[in-house]
């Protein structure tokens, strides 16, 4: 892509985002999508191909993707995320740290021990005294039981392990809990989701609730469900975490991003996962 093409693409994206901000500013449009978007959503729901990706009014990002992107996710030989899974399988058996242990030393066969684990995260972690994502939990295992260094967020080893663990729950419904000790973190995540931010003055909800189904670029805006992450994004040309996606969204509305793994993004992850409860996990997903 030439520099001129990139500038034109960026300008078009900003124009679309500015339009969303203006749309969201009109109170009459605060609680409903446009008629066109509603028609798109209705068409998706009526398509039997998407039956496994829709639960009630919740629609996976898979449905909003192009047929080519969907086909890439559907085929494990074509899905680039499966390379991360292979890395994770190797990491699972690797002995590291002063304790001379691997993940397998404690958890054995991941296909059995990790089934249903990733779809329950984030959750409150007593040892950390706060909400933890699956990445936090993996690093806790490393530092507490393996006596090994924590892995950097979105590093190849950590992405490998999260994708390998997530694969064991593929097809299972997202089922995070937001009551009990998780309740205050859920409230913070919800506040983040509905708070306007950045120079564009846009909240997550304006794109993924009020404008889901509307066109932006070559695809329609999704409902912002998290059941496909970690995922390979065509825009990135690489595999990445949900927090990396949050970071990108903040940058697109010209807001200062939080660090990946931060409390703010972990709280937001819980709220977004709750919005995805019931949808089947698709990780490793493929997204635009």
Secondary structure, DSSP 8 states (H G I E B T S, - for coil): --HHHHHHHHHHHHHHHHHHHHHHHSGGGSS---HHHHHHHHHHHH-GGGGGGEETTEE-HHHHS-HHHHHHHH-TTT-THHHHHHHHHHHHH--BTTTTB-HHHHH--HHHHTTTTGGG-SEEETTTTEEE-HHHHHHHHIIIII------TT-HHHHHHHHHHHHTTTTSB-----SGGGHHHHHHHHHHHH--BTTTTB-HHHHHTSSTTSEETTEE------TT-SEEETTTTEEE-HHHHHHHHHHHTT-----TT-HHHHHHHHHHHHHTTTSB---SEEE-
